[in-house]
Amino acid sequence: MTPAGHVALEQELKHRQQVERPRIIAAISEARAHGDLSENAEYHAAKEAQSHNEGRISELEDKLGRAEVIDIGKLSGTKIKFGATVTLIDEDTEEKKVYMIVGDMEADVKKGRISISSPIARALIGKTIGDTVEVMAPGGARSYEITDVKFIA
């Protein structure tokens, strides 16, 4: 994962541990004070929120513990690999797309960040400027020409 992705996960973990956990515990305590727990919707909702939050905390701790942080600023070259920012031209529509290849946990297509395990990233790995790749998309096969490869920290 990238350093920025690592920092974002650390911030989410800190928020869930220091803000969400105490808020949920307070909500459970308040709901308990209302009496009969078997028919107490507030209590059950708070317990469900607690379960979700604790599950996400465990997931984040696991991901952060196993993460390999790669400083993209130290990468270079013309071959596409993790961390590359790739400019593509859709050969059918002539539409320009720019994607950065990142780890699974930090992927966000709306921000132009695609997962290293996505079909398009797998097709791009190892290619260089001028190459054409074909990617199987939900709407059928798409062809892209690679017009630029950069490593931007």
Backbone torsions as a table, in degrees:
resi	resn	phi	psi	omega
1	MET	NA	159.8	-179.7
2	THR	-80.5	159.2	176.8
3	PRO	-57.1	-39.1	179.7
4	ALA	-64.7	-40.5	177.9
5	GLY	-64.7	-38.7	178.6
6	HIS	-63.9	-44.7	179.4
7	VAL	-62.3	-42.1	-179.7
8	ALA	-62.1	-41.6	178.6
9	LEU	-68.0	-39.0	177.0
10	GLU	-62.1	-40.0	179.0
11	GLN	-66.4	-40.9	178.1
12	GLU	-63.8	-43.1	178.8
13	LEU	-60.4	-46.6	180.0
14	LYS	-60.6	-43.2	179.3
15	HIS	-62.2	-45.9	-178.9
16	ARG	-65.0	-36.4	-178.9
17	GLN	-78.0	-40.4	-171.6
18	GLN	-97.5	-20.3	-178.0
19	VAL	-114.3	-56.1	-175.6
20	GLU	-67.1	-45.9	-177.6
21	ARG	-57.6	-51.1	178.3
22	PRO	-63.0	-36.4	178.8
23	ARG	-63.5	-43.0	-179.2
24	ILE	-68.2	-40.6	178.2
25	ILE	-61.4	-41.1	177.3
26	ALA	-64.0	-39.5	179.4
27	ALA	-66.0	-38.6	177.6
28	ILE	-65.2	-44.3	179.4
29	SER	-60.7	-43.5	179.7
30	GLU	-64.6	-42.0	-179.5
31	ALA	-67.1	-35.9	177.5
32	ARG	-62.1	-35.1	-178.2
33	ALA	-66.2	-17.5	-179.3
34	HIS	-78.3	-5.4	175.5
35	GLY	104.4	-135.9	-172.7
36	ASP	-43.6	112.7	-176.2
37	LEU	-79.3	-22.3	-176.1
38	SER	-66.4	-28.6	-179.6
39	GLU	-118.9	25.1	-175.7
40	ASN	-100.8	99.0	-177.1
41	ALA	-64.0	-36.7	179.2
42	GLU	-61.9	-41.1	179.9
43	TYR	-63.9	-48.3	-178.8
44	HIS	-64.2	-38.6	178.0
45	ALA	-65.3	-41.7	179.5
46	ALA	-66.7	-39.5	178.2
47	LYS	-65.6	-37.9	177.7
48	GLU	-66.1	-41.6	177.6
49	ALA	-62.8	-38.9	178.5
50	GLN	-64.0	-43.6	179.4
51	SER	-61.6	-44.8	178.7
52	HIS	-62.3	-46.3	-178.0
53	ASN	-63.6	-45.3	-179.0
54	GLU	-66.3	-35.7	176.6
55	GLY	-63.7	-42.8	179.3
56	ARG	-67.5	-37.9	177.0
57	ILE	-61.3	-44.8	178.2
58	SER	-61.6	-43.0	179.2
59	GLU	-62.2	-44.9	-179.7
60	LEU	-65.2	-42.8	179.0
61	GLU	-61.4	-40.2	178.7
62	ASP	-65.0	-48.2	-178.7
63	LYS	-62.1	-44.3	-179.3
64	LEU	-67.1	-35.7	179.8
65	GLY	-68.1	-31.4	-178.1
66	ARG	-100.0	-2.7	-173.6
67	ALA	-68.0	139.8	170.9
68	GLU	-110.1	110.5	-177.3
69	VAL	-87.6	125.3	-178.3
70	ILE	-114.7	121.2	179.5
71	ASP	-79.5	106.3	-176.5
72	ILE	-64.3	-28.4	179.5
73	GLY	-60.7	-20.9	-179.1
74	LYS	-94.8	-1.9	-180.0
75	LEU	-91.1	151.6	176.5
76	SER	-157.1	179.3	177.5
77	GLY	118.5	-178.9	-178.3
78	THR	-110.6	-12.8	178.0
79	LYS	-84.2	141.4	-179.9
80	ILE	-76.8	131.1	176.0
81	LYS	-150.3	-178.5	179.3
82	PHE	-50.9	136.1	177.5
83	GLY	92.1	-11.2	-178.4
84	ALA	-71.5	142.6	169.9
85	THR	-102.8	117.1	-170.6
86	VAL	-114.4	131.9	175.0
87	THR	-102.5	127.2	-177.7
88	LEU	-123.1	151.1	171.5
89	ILE	-118.6	122.1	176.4
90	ASP	-68.3	121.0	-174.6
91	GLU	-70.1	-19.5	178.7
92	ASP	-86.1	-43.8	-173.2
93	THR	-105.1	-8.5	-176.0
94	GLU	64.1	15.8	179.9
95	GLU	-77.6	134.6	179.8
96	LYS	-90.5	134.2	177.4
97	LYS	-131.2	142.1	177.6
98	VAL	-124.1	123.9	-179.8
99	TYR	-128.0	144.7	170.8
100	MET	-109.3	132.5	-179.3
101	ILE	-89.4	117.7	-174.6
102	VAL	-130.1	179.9	178.0
103	GLY	-71.6	162.5	-177.2
104	ASP	-56.3	-40.9	-174.8
105	MET	-73.1	-17.7	-176.8
106	GLU	-110.9	6.2	-179.8
107	ALA	-67.9	138.9	177.1
108	ASP	-158.1	99.2	-174.7
109	VAL	-59.8	-34.3	-179.7
110	LYS	-62.5	-27.3	178.8
111	LYS	-98.6	6.8	178.1
112	GLY	77.5	22.7	-178.9
113	ARG	-113.8	111.8	-178.0
114	ILE	-107.9	147.3	-178.7
115	SER	-69.1	141.9	176.9
116	ILE	-58.6	-24.2	-178.5
117	SER	-95.3	3.0	179.2
118	SER	-73.4	155.1	-179.9
119	PRO	-57.2	-40.5	-178.1
120	ILE	-68.6	-40.6	179.1
121	ALA	-65.7	-42.1	179.1
122	ARG	-61.5	-36.4	178.6
123	ALA	-70.0	-31.0	-176.6
124	LEU	-81.1	-30.7	-175.3
125	ILE	-54.3	128.9	177.4
126	GLY	89.1	-9.7	-179.2
127	LYS	-84.9	168.1	179.6
128	THR	-132.2	175.2	179.2
129	ILE	-58.3	135.7	179.8
130	GLY	97.1	-19.2	178.5
131	ASP	-72.0	154.7	174.5
132	THR	-114.9	134.6	177.6
133	VAL	-120.2	147.2	175.7
134	GLU	-113.6	129.6	-176.7
135	VAL	-122.6	133.3	175.7
136	MET	-81.1	115.5	179.4
137	ALA	-110.4	165.3	178.9
138	PRO	-55.0	-31.3	-179.4
139	GLY	-90.3	7.1	-178.6
140	GLY	117.3	-178.4	-177.5
141	ALA	-70.1	138.6	177.7
142	ARG	-124.3	139.9	177.1
143	SER	-110.7	135.7	179.8
144	TYR	-129.5	141.6	172.0
145	GLU	-101.7	133.9	179.7
146	ILE	-85.1	119.5	-178.1
147	THR	-108.1	-16.7	-179.9
148	ASP	-160.5	146.0	175.8
149	VAL	-136.0	123.9	178.6
150	LYS	-133.6	159.2	172.7
151	PHE	-121.8	100.1	-175.7
152	ILE	-111.0	122.6	-178.8
153	ALA	-72.3	NA	NA
